[in-house]
């Protein structure tokens, strides 16, 4: 891999990782193109600077799946869909031109701040002033996210405005009216020092347009500036249209311009110091809620309050924080100036910690479908128009605001209710859970080890009104199969169990709980065929009198056949002998085959022949699969939840 570093490197687990825009990707002598950006990880003390050229060799893989963090979605927001576990990495070139100057300024400023402020205050100030998110403790990072204050660690329009005022105040006494262009140059350099993010570029461009308008004696129009900036950025890099930073920046700015005056006029009961930041935060949250739910799976309920308490102090943090750089040339003065900054930063951190502990401070949203976002904006847009309109115009806007979302929602529900049959292998870690969704309902096969992981997975796959499953199958009594049932908030019409003497009590508890809610218990042996949810379920294991207390010998195996003939085979709990016997029970090949033990053990030769040429799927946590399986195996530890059509 050869490419250019697109962000600051971040320390992780005895090494570091960095985002790279690749120029050359070569695999076994073949050159790959159009793969997006890459996250490169390596071990060792090497650090690489933003804008540097690097060359690395290693293993290319899908991003690792983490239990409490959707890493793949996070990287996808940065157009990175693969990562490289590097065995070697070298810096082959440094930054050029303005990037080198910006990186040097950033490094110098970071060093100055580190000398006068203790951690974590130094790391937080770097985030507040330059948008550099390094060295911030994980618990503080989570608190900032939960309270909606994490945007303070991004180079925003407010910070650019503060910097612009400082630059103009410093240059105007020296250069008079000629200070305009040097001030614009400094604003651009400030945006580059902050990493040149879409928010920084948007804010600096709009700030520069306002300064130029003032210099020329022309009135500035915020919507014109916003449109020109967006058009210029998209003309320069069209792919920014899919960048979440670009979307949030422009949607948030537009919402603030449009909604803040109306919200603020209704908050006369609030003190003036809190009124504007509270209104600004409410407006931004209204404008960006679908994006926050889709990209970050979280909406903060305390965000307006947290921002009202912190935003009035942000200009002081930025102004005094910026001054710490030049003041570092006078250590005594810098140390004195750092005292109030440390107090402001401690206040920010405590607001985040305290409000994050409130009940329901942040609402987790596992999945926010596109249609829901469209319906949301179809309601908000006419709602704003109705508030500003009068007479018939207001009535029409209200009618559109009600009818539009209803039509969109009904269309989405119709599509959801009539979706084609599919099988989903949920990413539940070291265990398995499979959801078969057919023309007449759904079948849940096992639940994985975690109730939370199962709940998140089902919430993403099942419509909210489908609270009753056609069947629940328990293939094995181990924790990796039945642990998630303890938090299951859905009931089944039938509970399917192997008709052997299984060990353990969790599966019994699950079966009894479902029976109390009206489920029928079906004890199954090989050769049985059931018609459930539009699938033909062919039971291939266990055999009569199989030892249920011997792992893999008496567990449930099945082949689910969809109406068009495609099939999903789950024999993942059978040992080699049981696989051989089950192979003789298969009534046809398998389109998809769930591997035994998450791919950690091999298939019996007889089962390989009987299954035909299936697509192989492994439900597993991190680790290696057994030798002999092809590299095309779909793995939940790399892919996340795997959904295949039936």
Phi, psi and omega in degrees: 000131169233138181184187185247134180290128186253004182198172174288145176289154183231131181288131176214128168042060178077012180199217182204169174219153181208149178273131184233137171267107188283142172258330178222128173231112183242128179233115179053042178083352179260139179265126178264146179229161174055047178256004181082196177280168180231140169263117181257129179243142178209163177254143179124176186276357185300136172238145179237145185265155177303132179091353180288157172264133181229157172229130184221151176232139179174200183259126179272129184210167173288151180303144179295143178268127180249143187298323186249011183210126180279082185294323181296318179293322179298315180289326179297329176297338179253021178059031176246120184243355177223159172227155182246120172274101192279132170271338175208146177211136181225144173273117184258350180192148179265179181294158179246149169054231184296327178297321178295317179296316180296318179294322179295318178296318180296315179296319179296316181294318179299318178296320180296317180294319180298332182283336186247349180234140177280161173287152358273005184303321182298316180294320179294319179296321176300321177292318182293317186277316187243354182077019179272116184255078179228139173078007179279127182303143182303322181292325176290320178300316180295321179294320178295321178293315183295331182261005179071020180260000184294339178295342177294341179267015177242143178288103188253176180297323180298318180293319177297322179296318177298315179297319181298319179294319179296315181297315180293321179296326180282326186271329187298319178297334182270321188245351180063226182291345179278004182281352186300306186290319173300324179295318178297320178297319179294323177297316178298319179294323177297317178297319178294320179297333177274007176102358178062036180291161178305320179296319180293317179296315179300313182294317181292322179294316179293322177296319179296319178297321179294320179294318179297318179299318178296318180298323182272358181073025181252143176290142177263140180243118191296322180292324177295315179299318180296317181293317180297317180297314180297315181297319180294317181294319179289327175294326179286314181220091183301332183293349177297340179302334180260005180275125184295327177297318177297314182297312181296320182298310184284321178295318179295316179296315179299318180294321179297315180297319188279321192256335187302313182302316181294319179292317183296325181294341180262008183243036181299338181285347179273148173302146185300328181293333181261340189297309184294311179298326178295316180294319179299316181294318178300316180297314180297322181291322177297319183287335187242006186305312179299324180291318178297318180293321183286314189270330183243355176055033183204140173231128181272126177274341181260006182304311179302317179295313181300316181291325177297327180281337188251319188303324178301336181267353184298316178303321179294319178301313183292314184296308181291324177298319177297322182291339179299332179299296179295329180292342180296344175291341176241088189308319181295317179294319180297320180296322178291319180292335182287341183296308178295327178297316179299322177296317179296318180293320177297321177299313178303314182295320182290324175301316180296313182296314185292311183291331179293339181275352179293148177300136178057033177297326178223135181257119177283134180236096184303323183212133178232096186297156180300319182299328180290322176295318178297316179296323179299309181291331176293339176269319184292316182302303177298329178297317177296318179298322180294322179295331182266346184265179180217155173061226183297325180298319179294318181296319178296317180298317179296320179297315178296321181294337177267312185290318183304304179299325180296315180297316180298316182294318179296319178297318179294319179295321178297316179296318181296317183290338184246025180290155183293155177303144180205160175239133180237122174264111188283146176277092184245011181089219184276082181171201179208149172208128183235134176244119174262120180248115185242186182295339183234035176125195187229152177235126177258121178253108181067172189224003182070182184272344191240122175300322181295315180295321178295316180299317178297317182295314180293325178297330179280335189256329185258143174296148186298336181275350181271087183263351181240124179271148178292327180202152172236125180248133174247109185272334182208155186269007185285162181299325180292350179250328188241353183301323182290343182294339183295338179247014184290124181256019177238154179248160179241152176282329181223139172248120183259128181228150171291138184275063177222171181275087181284151174270169177091166182239341184297318180295325178295316179301317179297313181297317180294319179297317178293323179296323178296335179264016173099007181283150174265134179269124179244114176268123192242146173232164180303141180101344180285144177232131180234150175248105185225131175059022181091000176257150168263112181265113179259115181277123182249354178198150010265168173279160178300138177065022173292145182286106182290340180272000178258115184306126176087351184268326186236026182271168186276134173231143184210160174235117180261122183249124179279168182303329182271004175101345177289150189223155177236122182252126176244098174239026192291347183255005185265141174282178186300318180295317180293327176297318180298317178293318181295328180302324180289341181272344182297130181267003179179175180288170179252128173288321178228142182228123176276119188289149178292141177053037179063026181086005181279344177232159187278165172272148175289147180304322181296320179290323177301317181291317183291329183283346181079229181237070185280163168278128188268139181230136178238121174264112190199166168270185181300148178144182181267149172266166184295151178296147177104341177278145182288161179290353181275003179301130175279125186238131180290336178289343177250322186269342193077203178299131183252120179245127181234146181282146177237000000 
